Amino acid sequence: MRVLVTGATGYIGGRLVPRLIEAGHDVRVLVRRPERLRDVPWAADVDIVEGDLADAAAVDRAMAGIEVVYYLVHSMGGRGDFEAVELGIARNVAGSARHHGVRRIVYLGGLHPEGARLSRHLRSRARVGEILLASGVPTIVLQAGVIIGSGSTSFEMIRHLTEVLPYMPAPRWVRSFIQPIAVRDVLHYLIHAADLPPEVNRAFDIGGPDVYRYGQLMNGYAVEAGLPQRPIAALPVLTPWLAGQWVNLVTPIPRRLAVPIIESLQVDCVMHDHDIDEVIPPPAEGLLPYRAAVRLALERERAGDVATSWRNAEVAGTPSDPLPSDPEWAGHTAYVDERIRRSSARVAELWRVIEGVGGENGWYSLPLAWALRGWVDKMTGGVGLRRGRRDPDVLHVGDAVDFWRVEAIERGRFLRLRAEMRVPGRAWLELAASEAPGGGSEYRQRAVFFPKGLAGRLYWWAIAPFHGVIFAGMANRITAEAEAATRIREPEITKR
């Protein structure tokens, strides 16, 4: 069938698209920034339409000739009146699907109890489902709770809460009942939903075979990770907002993602029925139990086989505009710190170090200063340094690297990172490697900052004295690391 996937750069969408291709469907994706798909292995096998779901014209372009639409977007980190935005987007999609004669809409929503007072995010997801069901296009709404898989936000939150704290003072929601589901099984339901007959137009709960309290999920993780089980004390004084600050502090999950998850955990998230079995049977090998899903996720992460990750999801409120191409930045006030180093290292080795920055490798200068900056960012609601990176060696456009985001990469020569830390302005860091005249290589490093108002200017001048140490040290250490690798590799190359 001709299939349109929205949210293809997200955690679920990025895993669903290659499976739809394998199943023989013709896949189209609607994305705001097509460059984020440049390096994914399936990019050449899909039709990419650039646009925003809030733009009715872009939605119409993407919808033409489509038989099945997958609606996989949600403003998890949204602020302000995000509910109105989400409902407007849902109406755009519903109206366009009806106009173009789409045969089916498949929507992944949130598992929630009927009649309960829901969080803003769960309420918004439920209302989006209602709009799609009333669209006149046959729609299936799959309502899932906590999704367990390598790189999922829910799994990472359970993982870090369990690993960091030997004793867990926790909010009351650790006693809420949860029915987790493996990401493998979510994809099973999504793929088979495309084949349903037109008379199926309703919401279905989906979940794995186990129901636990949230505290039991953490201790189930502890067993699979080889950790002692954690004593957990439920404290009634921790409100969702306070719990969000707590999770923000002790895990890499930024507050803007943690708070909506926590708000959703205030109610029991379990299946009310198993009607889904009548229209989509479970996988032949059965639904994956919770601990088996944890075990599989851990194996994938240890092997570095993480197809998509929460780290690379766009977080609302972070800078998103690319660096202007005009070398003078078209009238912007711009502060620049530039470092150039001539090196005896081979360009390939210099690039290897550049592409490996961040995460476990760090930033090659004053690790305490970088850690402090990451801690300050987390305390003020930013993403912090502990977000890390998905792959330790390879970067793609759109990848998160600690509190940076890969905005541009020309493999082997140039990397541009956009800051997602909280700063009074916009900031970028560029790292480049090139051949030097007469042999060896040249390393170029440039930090660019567009200040916002007086606060931005004061911020730059306050940290300017540290640049001579931090950025100079970074340039020196990166080239030294590349030179050491070159000395090790040269005998091997000579032998060949």
Disulfide bonds with the S-S distance in Angstrom:
none
